[in-house]
Amino acid sequence: KDFNQNSVSLHGIKIGDSASKINPSLVSETNEYGWVFLEDGVKYYVINGIVKEMGVGSKICNGKMGITRNNLVDRFGKPDKVVQGELKDAESYYYVDRKLVISWLRSLCTININSRK
């Protein structure tokens, strides 16, 4: 609940860091939208060589972190808004001040931290 996006790093990389800090030996995939996916479930969104967003996929969110829909509010507090997705059992929880979005598709969770206002 006392999450601060400016102090979070994944593999030592923070939002605003150069993408050159991403270890290429850990990269499993990149796409045309600017996402760099690592083998362990970490992901970075890169624009003009700078990390603008980062997050973790279900392997970490559901697995290592043990986040479920039932413990989400206990772990992160009440979200500022909840948006239902177009697909059944899809929804996103927005924590605006913390620039944190936790999304669900069925039982799979992803967490994104971004620099957007």
C-alpha positions, -999 to 999 in steps of 0.1 A, spaced: 0 0 0 30 23 5 42 17 -30 64 43 -47 69 39 -84 100 60 -84 118 36 -61 109 4 -80 135 -13 -101 133 -46 -121 168 -61 -127 182 -28 -114 164 -8 -141 140 20 -132 116 41 -153 137 68 -170 168 46 -174 184 39 -207 173 8 -225 209 -1 -229 209 -13 -193 186 -42 -203 207 -73 -204 203 -87 -239 210 -123 -228 177 -122 -207 155 -109 -236 131 -135 -250 111 -112 -273 106 -77 -285 77 -63 -305 70 -35 -329 52 -15 -302 84 -10 -281 79 -38 -256 109 -58 -245 100 -91 -227 125 -110 -206 125 -148 -200 115 -145 -163 83 -125 -170 96 -89 -166 88 -65 -194 99 -30 -203 82 -4 -227 109 16 -245 105 48 -264 135 65 -280 159 44 -260 143 52 -226 123 29 -203 89 45 -200 70 17 -184 78 -17 -169 59 -45 -154 56 -82 -146 35 -109 -162 15 -136 -146 45 -158 -139 57 -133 -113 23 -116 -104 4 -148 -97 34 -170 -90 62 -153 -70 41 -124 -56 10 -146 -50 -15 -119 -60 -51 -130 -64 -83 -110 -70 -92 -119 -34 -60 -103 -18 -55 -74 -43 -71 -47 -21 -53 -60 10 -20 -59 -8 -24 -26 -27 -53 -8 -12 -86 3 -28 -81 12 -65 -90 47 -78 -110 30 -105 -118 -4 -120 -124 -8 -157 -141 -39 -171 -125 -53 -202 -142 -63 -234 -135 -99 -227 -153 -119 -201 -134 -119 -168 -111 -91 -179 -106 -60 -157 -80 -35 -148 -74 -18 -114 -60 17 -116 -40 33 -88 -36 68 -104 -12 85 -80 11 55 -79 10 51 -117 2 15 -112 -22 -7 -132 -30 -43 -122 -49 -62 -150 -66 -95 -150 -77 -118 -177 -95 -147 -161 -71 -158 -133 -39 -143 -149 -25 -111 -135 -1 -85 -149 12 -54 -132 24 -23 -151 42 7 -136 44 38 -159 57 73 -162 25 87 -177 7 115 -159 
